[in-house]
Amino acid sequence: LTEAKTYYYVIKENSNAALPGVTYDMSEYQVAVTVTDNLKGNLVAGTPVITKKTTAGNEPVSAISFTNKYVPAEASLTIDFVNKTLVGRSMANAEFSFGVFKHNQIIRNESTAESLGTNASDGNVIFNKALIFDKAGTYNYDILELTGDGDGITTDKAVYEVTVTVTDNNGQLEADYEIVGATGTEITFVNRYQVVGTDVIISGTKVLEGKELNNEEFSFTLYNSDNSWNQGTEVETVKNKADGSFAFNKIDYDAAGTHYYIVKEVKGDKGGVTYDATVYRIKVEITDDMLGQLHKSVSIFDGNNVSQTSIKFINGYAISGTD
C-alpha cells in the first residue's frame, strides 16, 4: 500500500481445477482497506471492512468463510446375474417372479422389495430397477423367488445372500457384488414341472350266439402297434368273465403322447364255434394341459378304420347234423 486511499479487493474460491465429487462455494467477498497518513511520515491501514455479495446487494460480514461439499457420484448395480431353469417343460415369458430384499428382512413381498424381476422365455431374469448407492460401505441383500408352488410346478425355495461392496474411486462410487457361499457370479433358480399321471383300461365284450357263455371260455390279446397299425409286441392276454366282459390291466402314462394298440381274439379250436376275426385298433391320446394334469382320449376303430363305440367280439355256435 503506497498511498493514502481506500483499496478494494474481491476474494472468491478458485474452482477452475475442479475436484471430483466436490461442490464449490461460489460466494464472493469484497474487502475494503482504508489507508491514511498519520502525518508522522507513516501510512496506516485501517480495519478491513468485509462484505458478501448477495442478490440483494453487499451485506457486511465479520469474516470470510468458504464451505465446500463433497458428494461422490452415485453407484448403481444392475442385477443381471440371475437365471431361471424349468425342468419338465418349456418356460413361458414372465411366468415366474423374483425379488431383491434387504438381508434378513422380515416381510418379503412385491411391495417391500428393493427390485422386482420376471423371467424371459430363455430363462434370463430381468429386474425392473438397479440398486443405487450414495455412500461407500457394505450392503447385504437376499434374492429369492416369489412364485409359489402350483399347477404341477415345485418352485426353488433357495435364498441367495448377496454382499455389495461400494468404494469411492476419486469421487465416483463403484459397486461390486459377491454371492455369499458361492464360487461363481451367477444365481440360478431351478423349478420342476411334474404332471399327475393318468391311466387307461382297455376293455371289451364277448358275445356267444347259440349257447351259454362260460367263464374264461375265450381269450383276447392286446398288442402294441405303430401309427400304421402294424402289430407289435404282445402286452397281455386275458379271458372273458361269465357275463362276457373282459378287461386288460390298466396302462399308466406319465407324459403326453399318442399310443397305438391292437386287440384280437385268440382263435381257438372249440368244436362248433365260429371265431370273430375282427381286429380292433385303439388310439390313446395323452395331452398335458400345462397345469400339472394329463388328460386322455381313447378312440376305437375296426380293421377298416371305421370308428367304433366299443370292442365287441361275436362268436357263433352251431352243432353239426348227424346221419
Buried (B, 14 or more C-beta within 10 A) or exposed (E): EEEEEEEEEEEBEEEEEEEEBBEBBEBBBBBBBBBEEEEEEEEEEEEEBBBBBEEEEBEEEEEEEEEEEEEBEEBEBEBEBBBBEBEBBEBEEEBBBBBBBBEEBEEBEEEEBBBBBBBBEEBEBBBEBBBEBEEBEEBEBBBBBBBEEEEBBBBBEEEBBBBBBBBBEEBEBBBEBEBEEEEEEEBBBBBBBEBEEBEBEBBBBBEBEEBEBEEEBBBBBBBBBEEEBEBEEEBEEBEBBEEBEBEBEEBEBEEBEEBBBBBBBEEEEEEEBEBBEBBBBBBBEBBBEBEBBBEBEEEBBEEEEEEBEEBBBBBBBEEEEEE
